[in-house]
Amino acid sequence: MATTSWGKTMTKLWTVLAKFLEHHRNLGCGLASLLTASGELIFSTVVFQCPCSAAWNLPYSLVFLLLPALVFYLLGCVLRTRSLCLLCSCCRTRNAGINRCDLCDECCRVSGPALVSSVTWVAVALLGGAVYECCASGSTFKADRLCVGRNSDCAAQLPLVPCREAQDPLVQDLQKVLRAESQVVGWSLIAVVMFFLLIFTCVFHCQAGDSSPQLKFRKIYLKEEHQCLRTQVTERATKLAEENVRCFFEGSRPTGCNIPSKKDWEEISSPYPFNPEDEYLSALHRFVNKEEN
């Protein structure tokens, strides 16, 4: 009986693992967003301390808000092999004939997942309100708008509002206004990002001819091609390394191992956007079917 229960448990675990591997990209984006949101909450509570100074409130808040978002974006791009290949393709002068629209479309596909953590950081910071309060209280533009109809010391006391050190109770009440504005901006940012994501998805399906079986076929092909290429690269590299080590110790000449040239590697690494009217599915598929190859 215990063996049967253990078998059922292992079957369920394998099912969950298979689902995770099948949707690892979407789950990865969700996990990255969750970790970014948790990190922002911790940093806002523990690390972020508004200086409550007219000279430092604005720059300190902007650095805390925008610099980590930029770091998350660059880190997301660096960790994606596809983005590195795209960067190399853009830098190579021999690929100057690539369609600029296709290259722009490929950049959007690559930078999209990298923006998840950046947008999450900014949105969570705005919903929290502390960063925006510090930033807006140090802005002379916001001071001119918020202090209309109040006493002459309002602009001088406004930078002290985030620290609850404003002497005038009416000026201290402006903290609620700043908190409300911050949450409105945060929700607006989320809505705008979701709207553009929807538009981009619709445009992608329209350009692809809205052929779901064809898109699914290409997705499966690219996945299998990547796995086969990785397997072949590992096997060929291992074979070449063993051959060179053997020749080194035996003092003999290598028998030879066919390795693609640098130009060939560059051609299969170039961006290849999807076109339903094209007979090729990837840069590698196009390369091996060329007559001169």
Secondary structure, DSSP 4 states (H G I P E B T S, - for coil): -HHHHHHHHHHHHHHHHHHHHHTHHHHHHHHHHHHHHHHHHHIIIII------TTTHHHHHHHHHHHHHHHHHHHHHHT-HHHHHHHHHHH-GGGTTS-HHHHHHHHHHHHHHHHHHHHHHHHHHHHH-HHHHHHHHT-HHHHHHHTTTS-TTHHHHGGGGGGT--SSHHHHTHHHHHHHHHHHHHHHHHHHHHHHHHHHHHHHHHHTTT-HHHHHHHHHHHHHHHHHHHHHHHHHHHHHHHHHHHHHHHT----------HHHHHHHHS-----TT-S-SSHHHHHHT-TT-
